[in-house]
């Protein structure tokens, strides 16, 4: 056994504490009893269908036919839980636990059951023999609960099925929670992931005055599923140097003898909490935020032949039903925890265990912050105060920046903005009039808007921005993440996991819906003509709309005023993933404030002012979704009216893509009748779409007149070129759209050949001009929209 803080300091000695939780031999024995009980319950969940108290020898029918779960990490999780409980009882700590190896949920279920929270929230899983049987039976069983720390688990904000995000979530939870200690168990397999590696940067951003503390517990049990782990094999001083360089002060606990480890862990945890208190009370952070490096065997206390090996990662003993020797082996393993000392004859936790946990909301499994019970609505300004004049071009996101500035001023302590080093680039710089960029490291001359108390978080890692924001939202606060559109794919998997969490949590009555995850995607595909193909990908909206429709929302406001209306709506929602796509470059404006509100409330609709089919005799529909597609569709209307003045054109704009679904598929879906009233049931529809064309087809494939729907969008033809040429390369430009319309209007008849030739000639003129001058034609640059009604 080793206790080492790497800098020569000795562990803190016990101060005066209540007698029943003071450190000492009796306390260590009670911690050990609780730990054994949690481990017993964890093994039982993995293996047993029946016979929870081992009243008879283990028989085949007592064992689950499919053995699922992860044992190897459980002893470290339950050990940590036991010692955190002691610290909470002794010192009154407000604690939240985030477990990276959430596949060790059997240990967390056991802890919540021992604390009584599980039975309070699920009365059929009572603290007795029948409840214990149900706790065991439901684990990884049809109709039961998953083997990961999903939303069903009291006290959890982090499922841990996908590794890498625990420390980021813990950091987000600590932001603006000054009295909270967020303990974060990090598995050494998880520590090999990219997101976790960047998460060690947290000390560069945590504000001791306004934020809580993050207490990482790096659990190095040596192995992942089939191999050793990198950090466990590094020389101790090399690992310590890495952690120190990131701003942490590692305290190492090593051992395999339970009582020696209990003693060491208790001292280490006390030293960590003392160090956190010193920093929070104005002490110097030069030594770093304290953390624990815990080295115990993988699968500790399990069967000897598997303990300390990767073979204990999941289910150490298999094929039990068909092998009496293995049945006896499982029974011996369970009996090694001495359950007769831990549980009374009726299955309730016995004296040494029953009361060895905090009370009420102090229980980590009952903390209201993890269940969305501590949150406040935002106090948002009137978005109409920031609307722009529709007669002049404007930068949509710059208008939004003024709104976000004042929203920040009105909501100190419950609203944060995140961006991968792009907040000002995305024209949101007005926010820096009232706050700065969070920064705890040295500030040098020439730096701009850096502040130790700033409320804008910029770090060039989409994973960190997303993880911090998720942790902040899951603990009841509000936020916005702005990013270049193409690079939000970096967090595809993270948003998928978050959407699953929200969908599952919505069905759990004791969880309150948390504020929505809001994305602003700008610097989008159609205005990445300067950066080229590497920055051109609109597919994030496809990814989000493939998730549960109860959760997923995608908005494509065509101008600044609709962006303001949409953003105000999204910030007021809960339990959703909202994606807003809007450009940051100067662009044409179309709708006044009142028109924008009405259009956004409807989600889509006919723009009568841009149409000339008011008598209902429609030749063709030009639909559009997105700012640049809207511009090109309206320009195509002008081209068509020039070439065929009597052509009857209807213009439809879509802001909310959810409206294209049927009502059976999405809560925002409209009926077939409404759809046909807008798009017509039998006329050709030329749809100019911001993203990949097949998404619109997927959303509308059952709609009336789908055979008449023809979608133009991005086809991965991109390079460094001019803005208009980006549209031409993908045939989303006004000339291709006009040609597509004319080719599908039967009454054009024999004129189509001449008209096609004219449009192709204009495209050829464009081609020659940009290669000669490097800029778009004046008639393209200087085009302005006009109202036809």
PEFEN-V146660 format. One record per pair of residues at least 6 apart in sequence whose ideal C-beta (glycine too) atoms are under 8 Angstrom apart, sorted by the first residue. I is the first residue (numbers start at 0). GAP is how many residues later the second one is. If there is no record, write none. Layout:
i | gap
I | GAP
I | GAP
This chain:
i | gap
0 | 253
0 | 254
0 | 256
0 | 259
0 | 260
0 | 262
0 | 263
1 | 250
1 | 251
1 | 252
1 | 253
1 | 262
2 | 8
2 | 248
2 | 249
2 | 250
2 | 261
2 | 264
2 | 265
3 | 247
3 | 248
3 | 250
4 | 6
4 | 244
4 | 245
4 | 246
4 | 247
4 | 263
4 | 266
5 | 231
5 | 234
5 | 238
5 | 243
5 | 244
5 | 245
5 | 246
6 | 242
6 | 280
8 | 262
10 | 256
10 | 257
10 | 259
10 | 260
11 | 255
11 | 258
11 | 259
11 | 262
13 | 8
13 | 9
13 | 10
13 | 256
16 | 6
16 | 73
16 | 74
17 | 71
17 | 72
20 | 6
20 | 65
20 | 68
20 | 69
21 | 68
22 | 67
22 | 243
22 | 247
26 | 59
26 | 239
27 | 231
27 | 234
27 | 235
27 | 238
28 | 323
29 | 322
29 | 323
29 | 326
30 | 51
30 | 52
30 | 55
30 | 231
30 | 235
30 | 325
31 | 50
31 | 226
31 | 227
31 | 230
32 | 308
32 | 309
32 | 319
32 | 320
32 | 323
33 | 48
33 | 51
33 | 80
33 | 318
33 | 319
33 | 322
33 | 323
34 | 40
34 | 43
34 | 44
34 | 47
34 | 223
34 | 227
35 | 265
35 | 301
35 | 302
35 | 306
36 | 73
36 | 77
36 | 300
36 | 302
36 | 305
36 | 306
36 | 312
36 | 316
37 | 40
37 | 43
37 | 44
37 | 69
37 | 72
37 | 73
37 | 76
38 | 35
38 | 36
38 | 39
38 | 68
38 | 71
38 | 262
38 | 298
39 | 70
39 | 294
39 | 297
39 | 299
39 | 302
40 | 65
40 | 68
40 | 69
40 | 72
40 | 73
40 | 91
40 | 94
40 | 95
41 | 29
41 | 32
41 | 36
41 | 62
41 | 64
41 | 65
41 | 67
41 | 68
42 | 28
42 | 63
42 | 259
42 | 290
42 | 291
42 | 294
43 | 8
43 | 88
43 | 91
43 | 92
43 | 290
44 | 24
44 | 61
44 | 64
44 | 65
44 | 90
44 | 91
44 | 94
44 | 95
45 | 21
45 | 22
45 | 23
45 | 25
45 | 60
45 | 93
45 | 94
45 | 269
46 | 16
46 | 17
46 | 20
46 | 89
46 | 268
46 | 270
46 | 273
46 | 283
47 | 10
47 | 14
47 | 15
47 | 16
47 | 88
47 | 89
48 | 12
48 | 13
48 | 14
48 | 15
48 | 87
48 | 88
49 | 11
49 | 12
49 | 83
49 | 87
50 | 7
50 | 8
50 | 11
51 | 77
51 | 80
51 | 81
51 | 83
51 | 84
51 | 295
52 | 76
52 | 79
52 | 286
52 | 290
52 | 292
52 | 294
53 | 277
53 | 280
53 | 281
53 | 285
56 | 270
56 | 271
56 | 274
57 | 262
57 | 269
57 | 270
57 | 272
57 | 273
57 | 276
58 | 268
59 | 260
59 | 261
59 | 262
59 | 267
62 | 257
62 | 258
62 | 264
62 | 267
63 | 76
63 | 77
64 | 256
65 | 74
66 | 248
66 | 251
66 | 253
67 | 72
67 | 79
67 | 247
68 | 34
68 | 37
68 | 70
68 | 71
68 | 78
68 | 245
68 | 246
69 | 31
69 | 33
69 | 34
69 | 36
69 | 77
69 | 243
69 | 244
70 | 35
70 | 228
70 | 231
70 | 241
70 | 242
70 | 243
70 | 244
70 | 245
71 | 32
71 | 149
71 | 151
71 | 226
71 | 227
71 | 238
71 | 240
71 | 241
71 | 242
72 | 28
72 | 30
72 | 31
72 | 34
72 | 114
72 | 146
72 | 148
72 | 225
72 | 240
73 | 30
73 | 32
73 | 33
74 | 32
74 | 221
74 | 224
74 | 225
74 | 226
74 | 227
75 | 28
75 | 109
75 | 143
75 | 145
75 | 218
75 | 220
75 | 224
76 | 22
76 | 24
76 | 27
76 | 30
76 | 31
76 | 108
76 | 142
77 | 29
77 | 32
77 | 33
78 | 182
78 | 186
78 | 215
78 | 217
79 | 17
79 | 103
79 | 105
79 | 137
79 | 139
79 | 185
79 | 214
80 | 16
80 | 26
80 | 27
80 | 30
80 | 283
82 | 179
82 | 182
82 | 183
82 | 186
83 | 9
83 | 11
83 | 13
83 | 99
83 | 185
83 | 280
84 | 30
84 | 271
84 | 272
84 | 273
84 | 279
85 | 180
85 | 183
86 | 6
86 | 8
86 | 182
86 | 183
86 | 186
87 | 7
87 | 270
87 | 274
87 | 276
88 | 268
88 | 269
88 | 273
90 | 182
91 | 270
92 | 88
92 | 180
93 | 85
93 | 86
93 | 87
93 | 268
93 | 273
94 | 85
94 | 86
94 | 87
94 | 88
94 | 269
94 | 272
95 | 59
95 | 61
95 | 74
95 | 77
95 | 84
95 | 85
95 | 86
95 | 87
95 | 268
95 | 271
95 | 273
95 | 274
95 | 379
96 | 58
96 | 85
96 | 86
96 | 87
96 | 88
96 | 267
97 | 59
97 | 60
97 | 68
97 | 69
97 | 71
97 | 72
97 | 75
97 | 84
97 | 85
97 | 86
97 | 87
97 | 373
98 | 9
98 | 50
98 | 57
98 | 59
98 | 61
98 | 67
98 | 85
98 | 86
99 | 58
99 | 60
99 | 63
99 | 65
99 | 66
99 | 67
99 | 84
99 | 85
99 | 86
99 | 87
99 | 90
99 | 96
100 | 59
100 | 62
100 | 84
100 | 86
100 | 88
100 | 89
100 | 118
101 | 6
101 | 46
101 | 47
101 | 54
101 | 56
101 | 57
101 | 58
101 | 59
101 | 64
102 | 44
102 | 45
102 | 57
102 | 58
103 | 45
103 | 56
104 | 40
104 | 41
104 | 42
104 | 43
104 | 44
104 | 45
104 | 48
104 | 55
105 | 33
105 | 41
107 | 41
107 | 45
107 | 47
107 | 48
107 | 257
108 | 9
108 | 26
108 | 30
108 | 36
108 | 44
109 | 25
110 | 253
110 | 254
111 | 6
111 | 41
111 | 42
111 | 43
111 | 253
112 | 6
112 | 12
112 | 14
112 | 18
112 | 19
112 | 22
113 | 235
113 | 239
113 | 243
114 | 242
114 | 243
114 | 248
114 | 249
114 | 250
114 | 251
115 | 11
115 | 241
115 | 247
116 | 37
116 | 38
116 | 246
116 | 248
116 | 249
117 | 7
117 | 17
117 | 36
117 | 247
118 | 6
118 | 7
118 | 8
118 | 12
119 | 246
120 | 33
120 | 389
123 | 7
123 | 10
124 | 6
124 | 9
124 | 10
124 | 13
126 | 220
126 | 221
126 | 222
127 | 218
127 | 219
127 | 220
128 | 217
128 | 218
129 | 217
130 | 216
131 | 211
131 | 215
136 | 7
137 | 6
137 | 7
138 | 6
138 | 8
139 | 6
139 | 7
144 | 7
144 | 8
145 | 6
145 | 15
147 | 11
147 | 12
147 | 13
148 | 7
148 | 9
148 | 10
148 | 11
149 | 6
149 | 9
149 | 11
149 | 351
149 | 354
150 | 8
150 | 350
150 | 353
150 | 354
150 | 357
150 | 360
151 | 352
151 | 356
152 | 212
153 | 211
153 | 212
153 | 216
153 | 217
153 | 356
154 | 208
154 | 209
154 | 210
154 | 211
154 | 212
154 | 215
154 | 216
155 | 214
156 | 12
156 | 16
156 | 213
156 | 314
156 | 317
156 | 318
157 | 7
157 | 8
157 | 11
157 | 12
157 | 316
158 | 338
158 | 341
158 | 342
159 | 6
160 | 336
161 | 331
161 | 332
161 | 335
162 | 24
162 | 26
162 | 27
162 | 30
162 | 33
163 | 26
163 | 29
163 | 30
163 | 31
163 | 32
163 | 299
164 | 30
164 | 31
164 | 34
164 | 298
164 | 302
164 | 305
164 | 329
164 | 332
165 | 18
165 | 19
165 | 20
165 | 24
165 | 30
165 | 33
166 | 17
166 | 19
166 | 29
166 | 32
166 | 33
166 | 35
166 | 47
166 | 49
166 | 300
167 | 27
167 | 28
167 | 31
167 | 295
167 | 296
167 | 298
167 | 299
167 | 300
167 | 302
167 | 303
168 | 15
168 | 298
168 | 301
168 | 302
168 | 305
169 | 12
169 | 13
169 | 14
169 | 44
169 | 46
169 | 301
170 | 11
170 | 28
170 | 31
170 | 34
170 | 35
170 | 43
170 | 296
170 | 297
170 | 300
171 | 295
171 | 296
171 | 297
171 | 298
171 | 299
171 | 300
171 | 301
171 | 302
171 | 303
172 | 7
172 | 9
172 | 39
172 | 196
172 | 298
172 | 299
172 | 301
172 | 302
173 | 6
173 | 8
173 | 32
173 | 37
173 | 38
173 | 39
173 | 40
173 | 297
174 | 31
174 | 36
174 | 37
174 | 241
174 | 293
174 | 296
174 | 297
174 | 302
175 | 34
175 | 35
175 | 237
175 | 238
175 | 240
175 | 296
175 | 301
176 | 34
176 | 35
176 | 192
176 | 298
177 | 31
177 | 32
177 | 33
177 | 34
177 | 102
178 | 33
179 | 32
179 | 33
179 | 189
180 | 31
180 | 32
180 | 34
180 | 92
180 | 95
181 | 30
181 | 31
181 | 32
181 | 33
182 | 32
182 | 34
183 | 30
183 | 31
183 | 32
183 | 33
184 | 32
184 | 34
185 | 10
185 | 30
185 | 31
185 | 32
185 | 33
186 | 32
186 | 34
186 | 37
187 | 30
187 | 31
187 | 32
187 | 33
187 | 34
187 | 35
187 | 36
187 | 41
187 | 42
187 | 43
187 | 44
188 | 34
188 | 35
188 | 36
188 | 40
189 | 6
190 | 6
190 | 27
190 | 38
190 | 39
190 | 40
191 | 32
191 | 37
191 | 38
191 | 39
193 | 269
194 | 266
194 | 268
194 | 269
194 | 272
194 | 299
197 | 261
197 | 263
197 | 265
197 | 266
198 | 264
198 | 265
198 | 268
199 | 42
199 | 43
199 | 46
199 | 48
200 | 45
200 | 46
200 | 258
200 | 263
201 | 12
201 | 45
202 | 43
202 | 44
202 | 45
202 | 82
202 | 85
202 | 86
202 | 237
203 | 43
203 | 235
203 | 236
203 | 237
204 | 233
204 | 234
204 | 235
204 | 252
204 | 254
205 | 7
205 | 8
205 | 83
205 | 234
206 | 231
206 | 233
206 | 245
206 | 246
207 | 71
207 | 72
207 | 74
207 | 77
208 | 243
208 | 244
209 | 203
209 | 243
212 | 63
212 | 66
212 | 67
212 | 76
213 | 75
214 | 57
214 | 61
214 | 75
214 | 76
214 | 77
215 | 32
215 | 75
215 | 76
216 | 74
216 | 75
216 | 77
217 | 13
217 | 25
217 | 32
217 | 73
217 | 74
217 | 75
217 | 76
218 | 75
218 | 77
219 | 9
219 | 11
219 | 12
219 | 73
219 | 74
219 | 75
220 | 11
220 | 74
220 | 75
220 | 76
220 | 77
220 | 78
220 | 79
221 | 6
221 | 7
221 | 10
221 | 73
221 | 75
221 | 76
221 | 86
222 | 6
222 | 9
222 | 75
222 | 86
222 | 87
222 | 90
223 | 86
223 | 89
224 | 85
224 | 88
224 | 89
225 | 84
225 | 87
226 | 83
227 | 82
230 | 8
231 | 63
233 | 8
235 | 16
238 | 11
238 | 54
239 | 10
239 | 12
239 | 53
242 | 6
242 | 7
242 | 45
242 | 48
242 | 50
243 | 6
243 | 44
246 | 38
246 | 41
246 | 42
247 | 40
247 | 41
247 | 42
247 | 43
248 | 26
248 | 38
248 | 39
248 | 40
248 | 41
248 | 42
249 | 41
249 | 42
249 | 43
250 | 17
250 | 20
250 | 21
250 | 39
250 | 40
250 | 41
250 | 42
251 | 16
251 | 40
251 | 41
251 | 42
251 | 43
252 | 8
252 | 11
252 | 12
252 | 15
252 | 39
252 | 40
252 | 41
252 | 42
253 | 10
253 | 41
253 | 42
254 | 6
254 | 9
254 | 40
254 | 41
255 | 40
255 | 41
255 | 44
255 | 52
257 | 43
260 | 35
264 | 27
264 | 29
267 | 24
268 | 23
270 | 19
271 | 18
271 | 19
271 | 20
274 | 12
274 | 14
274 | 15
275 | 13
275 | 14
278 | 6
278 | 10
296 | 10
296 | 11
297 | 9
297 | 10
297 | 11
297 | 12
297 | 14
297 | 15
298 | 7
298 | 8
298 | 9
298 | 10
298 | 12
298 | 13
298 | 14
298 | 17
299 | 7
299 | 8
300 | 6
300 | 35
300 | 36
301 | 10
301 | 14
301 | 31
302 | 9
302 | 13
302 | 14
302 | 26
302 | 30
305 | 6
305 | 10
305 | 11
316 | 9
316 | 12
316 | 13
316 | 16
317 | 8
318 | 7
319 | 6
319 | 7
319 | 10
320 | 6
340 | 9
340 | 11
341 | 7
341 | 8
341 | 10
341 | 11
342 | 6
342 | 7
342 | 10
343 | 6
347 | 6
356 | 6
357 | 6
359 | 6
360 | 6
360 | 7
367 | 6
368 | 106
368 | 107
369 | 104
369 | 105
370 | 139
370 | 140
370 | 141
371 | 102
371 | 104
371 | 133
371 | 139
371 | 140
371 | 141
371 | 142
372 | 103
372 | 139
373 | 101
373 | 102
374 | 39
374 | 101
374 | 102
374 | 137
374 | 139
374 | 140
375 | 38
375 | 100
376 | 195
377 | 29
377 | 32
377 | 33
377 | 36
377 | 37
377 | 100
377 | 193
377 | 194
378 | 31
378 | 32
379 | 27
379 | 30
379 | 31
379 | 188
379 | 191
379 | 192
380 | 22
380 | 25
380 | 26
380 | 29
382 | 20
382 | 181
382 | 182
382 | 184
382 | 185
383 | 180
383 | 209
383 | 213
384 | 18
385 | 13
385 | 14
385 | 16
385 | 17
385 | 178
386 | 12
386 | 173
386 | 174
386 | 177
386 | 205
386 | 206
386 | 209
387 | 6
387 | 11
387 | 172
387 | 173
387 | 201
388 | 200
389 | 169
389 | 171
389 | 199
389 | 200
389 | 201
389 | 202
390 | 198
391 | 197
392 | 193
392 | 194
392 | 195
392 | 196
393 | 165
393 | 166
393 | 192
393 | 193
393 | 195
394 | 32
394 | 165
394 | 189
394 | 190
394 | 191
394 | 192
395 | 161
395 | 163
395 | 164
395 | 167
395 | 186
395 | 187
395 | 188
395 | 191
395 | 231
396 | 29
396 | 30
396 | 31
396 | 85
396 | 123
396 | 125
396 | 166
396 | 185
396 | 186
396 | 187
397 | 29
397 | 30
397 | 32
397 | 162
397 | 186
398 | 161
398 | 162
398 | 164
398 | 165
399 | 27
399 | 28
399 | 120
399 | 160
399 | 163
399 | 164
399 | 167
399 | 182
400 | 26
400 | 27
400 | 28
400 | 29
400 | 30
401 | 28
402 | 161
402 | 164
402 | 165
403 | 13
403 | 24
403 | 26
403 | 27
403 | 76
403 | 163
404 | 25
404 | 26
404 | 28
404 | 29
405 | 28
406 | 8
406 | 164
407 | 7
407 | 9
407 | 23
407 | 26
407 | 27
407 | 47
408 | 25
410 | 67
411 | 43
412 | 64
413 | 63
413 | 64
414 | 40
414 | 62
414 | 63
414 | 64
415 | 39
415 | 40
415 | 41
415 | 53
415 | 56
415 | 61
415 | 62
415 | 63
416 | 6
416 | 11
416 | 14
416 | 38
416 | 39
416 | 40
416 | 62
416 | 63
416 | 64
416 | 65
417 | 38
417 | 39
417 | 40
417 | 47
417 | 48
417 | 50
417 | 51
417 | 61
417 | 62
417 | 63
417 | 64
418 | 7
418 | 9
418 | 37
418 | 38
418 | 39
418 | 46
418 | 62
418 | 63
418 | 64
419 | 38
419 | 39
419 | 40
419 | 41
419 | 42
419 | 45
419 | 63
419 | 64
419 | 67
420 | 37
420 | 38
420 | 39
421 | 36
421 | 60
421 | 61
421 | 62
421 | 101
422 | 6
422 | 8
422 | 9
422 | 14
422 | 33
422 | 35
422 | 59
423 | 8
423 | 25
424 | 98
424 | 159
425 | 56
425 | 94
425 | 96
425 | 97
425 | 158
426 | 95
426 | 157
427 | 54
430 | 25
431 | 16
431 | 17
431 | 24
434 | 16
434 | 18
434 | 19
434 | 20
434 | 21
435 | 13
435 | 14
435 | 15
435 | 17
435 | 18
435 | 19
435 | 20
436 | 12
436 | 13
436 | 14
436 | 17
436 | 19
436 | 20
436 | 21
437 | 13
437 | 14
437 | 15
437 | 16
437 | 17
437 | 18
437 | 19
437 | 20
438 | 11
438 | 12
438 | 13
438 | 15
439 | 12
442 | 7
448 | 7
456 | 8
456 | 11
458 | 6
461 | 21
461 | 25
461 | 26
461 | 28
461 | 29
462 | 27
462 | 28
462 | 31
464 | 16
464 | 18
465 | 15
465 | 25
465 | 28
465 | 29
466 | 27
468 | 10
468 | 12
468 | 48
469 | 24
469 | 28
469 | 47
471 | 6
471 | 7
472 | 6
472 | 41
472 | 42
472 | 43
472 | 44
473 | 27
473 | 40
474 | 39
475 | 38
475 | 39
476 | 38
477 | 37
477 | 93
478 | 36
478 | 39
479 | 38
479 | 39
479 | 40
479 | 87
479 | 91
480 | 36
480 | 37
480 | 38
480 | 39
481 | 37
481 | 38
481 | 39
481 | 40
482 | 36
482 | 37
482 | 38
482 | 39
483 | 37
483 | 38
483 | 39
483 | 40
483 | 51
484 | 36
484 | 37
484 | 38
484 | 39
484 | 40
484 | 52
484 | 53
484 | 55
484 | 96
485 | 39
485 | 42
485 | 48
485 | 49
485 | 50
485 | 51
485 | 52
486 | 48
487 | 31
487 | 33
487 | 52
488 | 48
488 | 50
488 | 51
488 | 54
491 | 48
491 | 51
494 | 22
494 | 48
494 | 49
494 | 52
494 | 82
495 | 47
495 | 51
497 | 19
497 | 79
498 | 45
498 | 48
498 | 49
498 | 52
498 | 53
498 | 78
499 | 47
499 | 48
501 | 11
501 | 12
501 | 15
501 | 49
501 | 73
501 | 74
501 | 75
502 | 44
502 | 45
502 | 47
502 | 48
504 | 6
504 | 8
504 | 9
504 | 70
505 | 7
505 | 44
505 | 45
505 | 69
512 | 61
512 | 62
513 | 60
513 | 61
514 | 58
514 | 59
515 | 54
515 | 55
515 | 57
515 | 58
515 | 59
515 | 60
515 | 61
515 | 62
516 | 59
516 | 60
516 | 61
517 | 49
517 | 52
517 | 53
517 | 60
517 | 62
518 | 21
518 | 58
518 | 59
518 | 60
518 | 61
519 | 47
519 | 60
519 | 62
520 | 19
520 | 58
520 | 59
520 | 60
520 | 61
521 | 59
521 | 60
521 | 61
521 | 62
522 | 12
522 | 60
522 | 61
523 | 14
523 | 57
523 | 58
523 | 59
523 | 104
523 | 166
524 | 11
524 | 12
524 | 13
524 | 165
524 | 166
524 | 189
524 | 193
524 | 201
525 | 57
525 | 100
525 | 101
525 | 102
525 | 103
525 | 164
525 | 188
525 | 197
525 | 200
525 | 201
525 | 206
526 | 56
526 | 57
526 | 58
526 | 101
526 | 196
526 | 199
527 | 7
527 | 8
527 | 190
527 | 198
528 | 191
528 | 192
528 | 193
528 | 194
528 | 196
528 | 197
529 | 190
530 | 189
531 | 186
531 | 187
531 | 188
532 | 185
532 | 186
535 | 178
535 | 180
535 | 182
535 | 190
537 | 43
537 | 152
537 | 153
537 | 154
537 | 175
537 | 176
538 | 152
538 | 153
539 | 39
540 | 13
540 | 15
540 | 38
540 | 40
540 | 116
540 | 149
540 | 150
540 | 154
541 | 149
541 | 150
541 | 153
543 | 8
543 | 10
543 | 33
543 | 35
544 | 7
544 | 9
544 | 112
544 | 113
544 | 150
544 | 154
545 | 6
546 | 30
548 | 109
548 | 112
548 | 116
548 | 117
548 | 118
549 | 117
550 | 24
550 | 25
550 | 26
551 | 24
551 | 25
551 | 106
552 | 17
552 | 20
552 | 23
552 | 24
552 | 25
552 | 26
552 | 103
552 | 105
552 | 115
553 | 25
553 | 27
553 | 102
553 | 103
553 | 104
554 | 11
554 | 15
554 | 23
554 | 24
554 | 25
554 | 26
554 | 100
554 | 101
554 | 102
555 | 24
555 | 25
555 | 26
555 | 69
555 | 70
555 | 71
555 | 98
555 | 99
555 | 101
555 | 134
556 | 6
556 | 8
556 | 9
556 | 23
556 | 25
556 | 43
556 | 70
556 | 98
557 | 32
557 | 33
557 | 66
557 | 68
557 | 69
557 | 72
557 | 95
557 | 97
558 | 28
558 | 29
558 | 30
558 | 31
558 | 32
558 | 37
558 | 68
558 | 71
559 | 29
560 | 28
560 | 30
560 | 31
560 | 32
560 | 34
560 | 35
561 | 29
561 | 34
561 | 37
561 | 38
561 | 93
562 | 17
562 | 19
563 | 32
564 | 31
564 | 32
564 | 35
565 | 14
565 | 34
565 | 89
566 | 13
568 | 31
569 | 6
569 | 8
569 | 10
580 | 45
580 | 109
581 | 45
582 | 44
582 | 45
584 | 138
586 | 40
586 | 41
586 | 44
587 | 43
587 | 46
587 | 196
587 | 197
589 | 17
589 | 40
589 | 44
589 | 195
590 | 8
598 | 6
598 | 54
598 | 56
599 | 55
599 | 56
602 | 51
602 | 52
602 | 53
602 | 55
602 | 56
602 | 65
603 | 48
603 | 49
603 | 50
603 | 51
603 | 52
603 | 55
603 | 56
603 | 66
603 | 74
604 | 47
604 | 48
604 | 73
605 | 44
605 | 45
605 | 46
605 | 72
606 | 44
606 | 45
606 | 46
607 | 6
607 | 181
608 | 178
608 | 179
608 | 180
609 | 24
609 | 27
609 | 41
609 | 175
609 | 177
609 | 178
609 | 179
610 | 38
610 | 39
610 | 40
610 | 177
610 | 178
611 | 29
611 | 36
611 | 37
611 | 176
611 | 177
612 | 6
612 | 35
612 | 36
612 | 37
613 | 175
614 | 33
616 | 31
617 | 30
617 | 31
617 | 32
617 | 62
617 | 65
618 | 28
618 | 29
618 | 30
618 | 64
618 | 126
618 | 128
619 | 20
619 | 27
619 | 28
619 | 29
619 | 30
619 | 63
619 | 64
619 | 65
619 | 66
619 | 121
619 | 124
619 | 125
620 | 28
620 | 29
620 | 30
620 | 31
620 | 58
620 | 59
620 | 62
620 | 63
620 | 64
620 | 65
621 | 11
621 | 14
621 | 15
621 | 27
621 | 28
621 | 29
621 | 30
621 | 64
621 | 66
621 | 115
621 | 119
622 | 10
622 | 28
622 | 29
622 | 30
622 | 31
622 | 56
622 | 62
622 | 63
622 | 64
622 | 65
623 | 6
623 | 8
623 | 9
623 | 10
623 | 27
623 | 28
623 | 29
623 | 30
623 | 63
623 | 64
623 | 65
624 | 28
624 | 29
624 | 30
624 | 32
624 | 62
624 | 63
624 | 64
624 | 65
624 | 71
625 | 62
625 | 63
625 | 64
625 | 65
626 | 63
627 | 62
627 | 99
627 | 104
628 | 59
628 | 60
628 | 61
628 | 83
628 | 84
628 | 103
629 | 23
629 | 58
630 | 154
631 | 56
631 | 95
631 | 100
631 | 101
631 | 102
631 | 105
632 | 18
632 | 53
632 | 55
632 | 101
632 | 104
633 | 17
633 | 151
634 | 99
634 | 148
634 | 150
635 | 50
635 | 52
635 | 98
635 | 99
635 | 101
635 | 102
635 | 105
636 | 12
636 | 14
636 | 151
637 | 96
637 | 145
637 | 148
638 | 95
638 | 96
638 | 99
638 | 120
639 | 7
639 | 9
639 | 98
639 | 101
639 | 102
640 | 6
640 | 8
640 | 147
642 | 95
642 | 99
642 | 112
642 | 115
643 | 98
643 | 104
643 | 107
643 | 111
646 | 94
646 | 98
648 | 92
649 | 30
649 | 33
651 | 26
651 | 27
651 | 33
653 | 6
655 | 12
656 | 38
656 | 42
657 | 8
657 | 9
657 | 10
657 | 11
658 | 9
658 | 10
658 | 11
659 | 9
659 | 15
659 | 36
659 | 39
659 | 40
659 | 43
660 | 7
660 | 8
660 | 38
661 | 7
661 | 8
661 | 9
661 | 10
661 | 40
661 | 41
662 | 6
662 | 7
662 | 8
671 | 31
671 | 32
674 | 25
674 | 28
674 | 29
675 | 28
675 | 29
678 | 6
678 | 24
678 | 26
678 | 30
679 | 25
680 | 23
680 | 24
681 | 23
681 | 26
682 | 22
682 | 25
683 | 24
683 | 26
683 | 57
683 | 60
683 | 61
684 | 20
684 | 23
684 | 24
684 | 25
685 | 24
685 | 26
685 | 51
685 | 54
685 | 55
685 | 58
686 | 6
686 | 9
686 | 22
686 | 23
686 | 24
686 | 25
687 | 24
687 | 25
687 | 44
687 | 49
688 | 6
688 | 7
688 | 22
688 | 23
688 | 24
689 | 23
689 | 24
690 | 22
690 | 23
691 | 21
691 | 22
691 | 23
692 | 18
692 | 19
692 | 20
692 | 21
692 | 22
693 | 17
694 | 18
695 | 13
695 | 15
695 | 17
696 | 9
696 | 12
696 | 14
699 | 6
699 | 9
702 | 6
707 | 36
709 | 30
709 | 34
711 | 18
711 | 19
711 | 20
711 | 24
711 | 25
711 | 28
712 | 17
712 | 19
713 | 16
713 | 18
714 | 15
714 | 16
716 | 12
716 | 13
717 | 8
717 | 11
717 | 12
718 | 10
720 | 8
720 | 49
721 | 48
721 | 52
721 | 53
721 | 54
722 | 53
723 | 9
723 | 42
723 | 46
723 | 52
723 | 53
723 | 56
723 | 57
724 | 41
724 | 45
724 | 51
726 | 6
726 | 7
727 | 7
727 | 8
727 | 35
727 | 38
727 | 39
732 | 30
734 | 24
734 | 25
734 | 27
734 | 28
734 | 31
735 | 23
735 | 27
737 | 21
738 | 16
738 | 17
738 | 20
738 | 21
741 | 6
741 | 10
741 | 13
741 | 14
742 | 9
742 | 13
747 | 7
764 | 12
765 | 10
765 | 11
765 | 14
768 | 7
768 | 8
769 | 6
769 | 7
774 | 6
